[in-house]
Amino acid sequence: MKLAAEVISTRPICKEEGRYIGWPSICRRKNGELIAVFSGDRDAHICPWGKTRMIRSRDNGTTWSNPVTINNTPLDDRDAGIIETSDGTLIVSWFTSLAFITCMGSDWLKKDVSNWDAWMRHIEKLTPEIKEEWLGNYISRSEDGGVTWSKPIKVKLSAPHGPIELSDGRLLYVGINLSSKDKKEAHVDISADGGLTWETVGTIPIPESEIEWYHEPHVVETFGGNLVALFRRQPGDGQDYMWQTESMDGGHTWSVPHATPIFGFPAHLLRLKNGWLLASYGLRRPPFGERACISRDGGVTWDYDQEFDLCHGFDGDLGYPASVELADGSIYTIYYQADQPGEKPCLMATHWRIV
């Protein structure tokens, strides 16, 4: 069966004038509301000012609220993920970074940043104690629909779109452990109390000689209860295909990762109502843009030869798409990229359907 993407609309849904937006996620709540989160109010791809920002839509993405800041640590807050659990709790994930210190003054940043004095003043305030306290991976919880949020809860793992909820109500997080006290590993953590506490239940068997190639996974549960995860894999030779691993026992043991035909990164995985799996991802080589493809057999194979072209971009600073399925079966995908040539990236959305 030949499939294609019918694009209904593509447009910016949040612009912060003169500022940079990156790395979003989206969830569709049980009441139909859409909530999108992202790292916003930034100078550039790397900077000290990143904040976790949120917008919401009550009309299937036709209109959106103004952005509000829901998290702002002293460090650079990046890669926001969001889910709503079955009891209505919202969980936002992110990680913090000090890369703005080592990258300060880099030639590739000079075109976007002029306020180096402000950077220096901020860096001078970051004592070793502040860095130790705030550098890491976090989640925050809201039990009132995103009006108020808990204090940040430190977790071991990092992944752009955060954890998922399993069919039994537990949360499962597939991510990279970048703790300074541990070697880099791909862990699987479970929470049975809505994200308050986490337990490591598995490790994905990636050869130690290759672990530096693996980044930014996301996972989905199939109708059959199996788990499928895709990794951004960058061996340094330009062969940036995503690699896949599966678990048949709830995340305790995993297959050795294997190559897929999907070129791009990183992936967001969504199980559609009909049981198909949808992978959304960015393409950071010409022709730049946002792409998606499906698996009709629970991740055994991917219909990459029928890849969906959702939006074209101008350069490689784009991607991290995340998708939700609306009540009518259409799909709403958000991502970051420039709306017009020469602009800084904003938050964009494509509303589309599979036909």
N, C-alpha and C positions, 0 to 999 in steps of 0.2 A: 504494500500500500504506500503510494507516494504521499509524502507529507510536506507541508510548507508553513511558513509563518505569515499570517495576515496581520500586518502592523496597523493598528487602529489609530495610535497617536504616539509621537515622540516629542518630548519637550522638557525644559528645565522645570524642576519643582521647588528648588531652593537655591537662590543665589545670594551670596554675601559680598556686596560690592567691594572690589579690590582685595578680597580675601579668598582663601583656598579651602576647598572642601574635599574630603577623601574618605574612601573605605567604608561604605554604608552597609546596613542590613535593614530588613523590613519584616514585620509580622502582620498577620491578619487576625484580629481578635475574634472571639466567638460572637460578639455583637456586630461584627462586620467592619469595625473601625480599622484603618491601617495606621501603623506607627512605624516611622523610619528613624533610624539613628545613624550618626556619622561623626567623624572628627572634623570640627569646623572652627571658624574664626582663626584661621592659620595664615601665616605669611607665605608658606611654601610647602612642598612635599616633606621637607624636614624643617622643623622650627620649634621654639620653646613653648608656643602658645596653644597647642592643640587642646580642644575641649570636647567632651562628649555632648553632642547636641541632638535634639529631638524635634520632629514635626509630626503632625497627625492629620488624617483625612477621614471625614465621615461620609464621603460621597464617592467611594471607590477610586480615589486618586484624582478626581476632577479638580478639586481645590485642596489646598494645604494650609495649615496654620503657620504662623511665624515661628522660627526656631527658638527653642528655650535651651539653656544649658542645664544638664542634669548631673554633670560631673566635671570637676576642674581641679586636678591635683597640681602640685608645683612642677611636675614634669610634663612631657609631651604625651597627651592621651590620644591613642591611636586605635584604629580598627574596631569600631563598635559593632557588636552583635546584639540581637534581641530575639526573644521568644516569649510567647504567652503560654503558661502551663494550663493544665486542665482545670485547676482551681481558680484561674484568673490572675495568678501572679505573673507580673512581667519581670523578666530577668535580662539585664543588659551586661555584656562582657566587654572588656577592653584590655589593652596592655599599655604600660608607660615606657618611655624611651629617653635616653640621654644622648642619642645620636647627634642632636643639634650642637653639642659641644665639640665632638670630633670633626663634624662637617662644617663648622662655622668658617666662613670665608672662602669656601670652595668655589671654584670658577662657575660650576653649574648652578650655584645658588645666587650668584651675584645679579642675575637678570630679574630675580623675584624679590630680593631683599635689599633694603637700603638702610634699615634702622639697626645697624650693628651695635650702636651704643646701648640701645635698649636690651639687646641680647646680652651684652656684657654685664649690664647692671643686674639682670635676672640671674645670670650664671654665678655672679659673685655672692648671691644670697643662698645658693644651694650648698649648704654645709654637707659634710660627709654623712651626718645623721639624717638629714632630709633625704638624701639620695638612697641611703640604706632603707629608710622607712617606706619610700614610695616606689622604688624601682621594682617592677614585677607585673603580674597578671591579676586581673580583678573581675569580680561580678558585683552587681548591686541589684536589689530586689525592690519591687513596688507592689503593694497590695491594694492600692487605690487607683489603679488605672494609669499610673505614671504621674500622678500629682505630686507625691512625695516618694523619696527613695531612701533605702537603708544606707548606712555607712558602707564604704567599700569592703568587700570580703576578699582577702587574698587567696588565690588558687594557684596550683602548680602549672597549669597549662595555658597555652596561647593558641588561638585559631581565629581567623577573621570574623566568622559568623557565630562563634560561641558554641554552647552545648545544644542538645536537642532533648525533647521529652520522648521517652519510650512509651509503648502502648500500655505498660503496666504502671505508668505514672512516675517512674524514676527518671532522673536526668542523667544523660550520658554525654561525656565530653571527650572527644578525640582531639588531641592537640600536641604541640611540641613543648617539652619541658626544657626551658632555657635558664633554669635556676643556676646561679653562679656556684652553688654548692654541689651540683650534680652534672654529670656529662649530658650532652644533648641526647634525648630519647623521644620517641613517639609513644606517649602514654594514653591509657584509656581510664578515665576516672568516672565514678558513679556517685550520685547523691540521692539518698532516699528521703531527704527532709527539705526538698525544694531549694537546694543550693546552699544551705547553711553550712553543711560539712560535706567533705568529699573523701572517697576512698579509691586508691588505685587498684584496679581489678585486672589489668592486662597491659602488655607492652607489645607493640607491633614489631615483628622480627625484621628490622632493617639492618643490613650489614653495617658494622661500625665504620668501615671504610667508605660508606656511601651516605651516612646519616646527614652530612652537611649539605647534601643535594635536596633534602626533603624539607618542605615548608608547608604551612597554611592548609591543613586538611579540613574537610567537612564530611559529615556522615549522615546517612539516612537509614531509616528502618523500612524494610519492604513489608508488603502485606503478609508475607509468610513468616515474618519475625526475624529474618536475617538482617545483618548490618553491612552496608556498603560504604566505604570511605574512599575519597579521591584526594591525592596529594599533589601540590605544586612541586614538581621535580625539576631542578636546574643543575645538570651535570657540568655546565660551563662550555658546552660545545654547540649551543643553539638548539639542541633537540629538546625543547621544553614541552614535552608531552606529559599529560597527567598520568600518574600511576595509581593503581587501585588495589585495595585489600578488602577482604571480607571476613566476617565472623558469623558462625552458625550457632554460637552458644552465649549470646547476650553480651559479647564484648570481652570475654575472658581470654579466648585464643583467636588468633588472626592468621590469615594466609600471608605468605611472603608477597610483598607488593609486586605487581606485574604491570607492564605497559598497556595503556589504552591508545586508541587512535586519536584521542582528543588533544589538540594542540592549543595551549593557552593556559591561563592561570589567573587567580586561584578559582576553584569551583565552589558553587553553592548548589546543594542537592535538595530537591523537593520531590516528594511522592504525590503525584496527582491523584484525583479522585478515582480515576480508572485503573490505578495501580502502576501506571508508567512512572519511571523516574526521569526527572528533568535536571540536567546539569547546565547551569549558567556560568559563563566565564568570560574573561577579557582576552582580546587578541592584541598583543603588543608588538606586532610586526605588520608591515604593509600587507593587505589593506587593514589599517587599525580599526578596532571597533569592539562591539559587544556581540557575543555569540551564545548559542545554546544548542543542545541536542538531547535526544531522549533514548532511554532503554525501555524496550517493551517486554523484557524478560528478567526483571529484577536485578539488572546490572551485569548479567552474563555477557551481553553484547551491547554496543552502543551504535545508534544509527548516525554515525558521523558523516556518512556520505550524503545525509540529508540535514546537514547542519543548518540551523536557523540564523540568519543575518538580521540582528535586531537594530543595530545603529552603527554608523560609521564615525570614526574619530579622526583627529588631525595629527596625533602623535601617540607615543606609547604611554603617556601619563594618564591612564584611564583604567577602568575595569572594576573588579570586585563586585560584579552584579549579584543581586539576590532577588528571588522571585517568590510571589504568592499566587495562589489560584483564587480567583474571585467566584462569587456564587453562580455566575452564569457560565463558568468553565473557561473564561478568558484568563489570561496571565498578565500580571503587573510586575515588571522587572525594573528595579532601580539600580543605579550605578553612578560612578563619578567620572566626569570628563568635561572638557571645555565645550561650552555651547557654541562659541564662535571662535575662529582663528585668532590667536593672540590673547585670548582671555585666560584667566586662571580657571582651573576645574571647578565645576559646581555640581549640584545633585541633579541628576537627570532621571527620567523614567520613560519606558516604552510599555504601552498597553497593547497587547497582541493576543492572537489566538492561533492554535494549531489547526490547520485545515488540510 
